Amino acid sequence: MHFTLRVWRQRNKDDQGGFQTYPAADVSPAMSVLEMLDLVNQRLVLNGEEPIAFESDCREGVCGACSLVINGIPHGPDRGVATCQLYMRRFSDETILTIEPWRAKAFPVIRDLIVDRRALDRIMQAGGYISSNTGGAVDGNTILIGKDRAETAMDAASCIGCGACVAACRNASAMLFVAAKVSHLAHLPQGGPERARRADAMIRAMDREGFGSCGNQYECEAVCPKSISVHFIATFNREFLRSTIVEPGLRTDAPADPHAEFR
């Protein structure tokens, strides 16, 4: 198979950047998009040219590092898969593929197709954790959790933090990501100690990072590689309302840094 690639090249976050065109010849239909880029880079290096910078790690749809927008769709046209799970047989021969990075204020470009997604880590640091006594691991049957509740929590926990929801949203909102993390812990007893302030702390962190508000267009669910439902956003909204009732002074009295009072 033969393709023409329009790839976004940008040296750093201050560079204007732009698309450059590359041929991708003799591509096997069994190759993933990342393996196709490896092949193109190998030829660029042999020709003395700068290879295309892109991020990857597990290449099994687990880590979320392979975050690319392909023909205007985060992770490409297949639903429920990450870029590393998208194979070239999905495209017709001689197709022009436009490949670019996530587009969001909170995700500045590091180089070419790589963006800085540490904003999601800072949101997690604001409230996506639980309190647990140190020592040996607690036996799994000590706290009994109903099957439906456990499965719902696991559905939310399947979020890999890739940021596709942000890239797809016209407001660059991270609401599906935040909702998945809040909902995961809200359905488990281990998430109880921080429950009253978790939703509020994480939404304030999202605002600080420059993410937009939810547009209620469901683009996030459509491109999520783990098919996380927007229904978790409703769960998040209930948790947020609960935080304002349980601790009504939280928004005005809580420190900007949720860990500051413990230092």
N, C-alpha and C positions, 0 to 999 in steps of 0.2 A: 504494500500500500504506500501511497505517496500523499503527503500533505504539505500545505503552505501554512507556516506559523506566523502570526502577528503577535509578537511578544513585547510586553512592556519592559523597557530597560530604564533604570534610574540608579545613579551612583549612590545617592544618599537622600535623606529626607529634605535637604535643601535644594537638590537638583530638580530641574523642571521635569525631566524624563520625557519619554515618548516611545512610540511603537517602532519596532524594527522587524523586518521580514526575514525569515529563514526557511529553507527547504527541509523537509523531513522525508527522506527517501528510504525505500526498502524497509518499511516499518512492518513488523509482524502484527497481525490482528490480535494475537494473544498478549501483546505488550500492554501494560497499563500506561496511562498518560505520563506518569513519572518515569517509567522505563523508556518511553519515547523521548522524553527530554534528556535522559541520560545519553541516549544514542546521539542526539543532536549536539549535546555538549562535548561528547567524545570527538566528534568531527570538527567542532569549533577549536578545540585544544590542538588537534593535529594540524590545523591550518594557522595556528598562532593567534587565534582570536580569543577574546574574553568569554568564558562560558556563562551561561544564563544562571543566575543565582536563584535557587528556590529551596524551600525547606521540606524536609521529610525525616521520618524516624522509623516507626514500626512498619509502615507500608502494609498494614493489615486492618486499617480502619479503626484503630484503637486510640492513637495518640492525638489525632486532630491537627498534626503539624502540616500536612499536605494541603494547605488552604489556598486554592487557586480559583479564580473566576474564569470559566471557560465558556466562550460565546455568550457572555453576559449573565451566566448562571453560576452561582457559587457551587463548587464541586462538580459542575457539569450537568448534563441533561438527565441522567439517571437519578431516580429518587431513592433515598435511603442508603446511599453509599458515599464514601469519601472519595476524593480525587484519586487516591492510590488504588481504589477498587474499580475505577472507571477504565474500561479496556477500549483499545483502538477499534475493535470490531463494531463498537457502538456508532462509529462515524462512517460515512460513505467515502470511498476512495476519491482522491483529488479535492477533498474538502479544505476550505480555509478555516483555520482555528485561531481565534483571538484569545490569548491567555494574558491575564492581568492579575494584580494582587487585590486583596480586600480593599475596599474604598471606604474609609471612615476616619474622621478627625482623631478618634481615640486610637487608631491603628496606624501610626506614622510608618512610612516605608523606610526600611533599613537599607535594602538594596534590591533592585529588580523586582522579583516576585515575593520577597520576604518582608513581612511587616512585624512591628513590635506589638505583641498582644499581651504584654504584661499588665495592661489595664484590667484584664479579667482576673489576673492573680491578685491584684490589689482589692478588687471587689470581694474575692473569696476571703482575703485577710480581714475584711471588715466584719464578716459575720458567718462565713461558710464553714464553721467548725463546731465541734462539740466539746464540752468539758468531760474529762474522764480521769478517774483516779489512776495513778501510776501503779505499776506492779504487773503481775502475770495477767495474761489474757483471760477475760471472763468466759466461762463456758457458754457455748452458743445457745443452750436451752435454758439459761438462767432467766431470761426475759422472754416470755412467750409473746409472739406477734402473729396476728391473724393472717391467713394466706392472702386475702384481698389487699390488706394494708401493706403487707410485705411486697407484693407484686407491684403495687402502685409506686411505692418508694423506689423499687428497683428500676421501674420505667423512667422515673425522673433522674435517678442516679446514672443512667446510661449516657447522659450528656458528656461529651469528650472535650468541651470547651474550645472548639475550633474557631468559633466566631462567625460561622456561616449566617447565622440569624442576623448578625450586625450588618454583614455585607449585603444581605438581601433587602433589609428594611430601608425604606426611603428616608427614614429619620435616623438611621444608624443606631437603632435601639438595641440594647443587650437584654431586653426584658425576658425573652425566652430562656436565655442562659441563667439569669438571676432567678426566674421563677422555678426552673428545674432544680437549682441548688437549694432554694428555700423549701420547695415542696418535698424534696427527698428527706430532709431532716424533720420537717413538720409531721411526717407520717410515722416517724419512729420515736419511741420513748427516749432514746439517747439524745435526741435534739431538744428535749424539754428545757434544760437549764437556760439556754440562750434564746428560747423561742420568743420571748416578749420583745426583744430588741433586734432580732436577726433581720427581719424584713426591712425595718426602717434603716438599719445601719447599711445594709447592702444597696438599697435604692439610693441612699444619699451618696454612697461611694460611686455608684453608676453615674449620678449627676455630676459629681466632681470630675470624673474622667472625661466628660464631654460627650457621652452617649445621649441620643435623643430619646423621645418618649415613644411609647408603643403606638403604631399607626393602625392597629386592628385590621390589617390587610391579609394576614396569615401567610405572608411570604416566608416568614421564619420557619414555620412548620413544613412548608413545601420543599425547602432546601436542606433541612436538617438531616445529616447523614444517619442519625439514629431515630428519625421520625418521631421526635418528641412532640407531644400534643400541646396546642395552645391552651387546652383546658387547665394546664398547670399555671397559666397566667391568672386564671380566676382563683386558683388556690392561693397564689401569691397575694392577690388583692385582699382576700379574706385574712390572710396572715398580717398584712400591713394594717388593715382596719383593727384587727385584734391588738396590735402593738400600741395603737393610739388610745385604746380603751384601757388596757392593762397598765400602761405607763404613759398617761396622757401628756406628761411634760417632757417626753423623750426627745422630741424634735428640737426643743429649745434648750434643754438642759444637758443633753448628751454631748460629750466632747467630739470634735471633728475626727480625732483619731480614737476609734473605739477601744484601743488598748492603753490609752494614755493614763486612765485612772488606776491601772495595775502596775505602772512603772514607779 
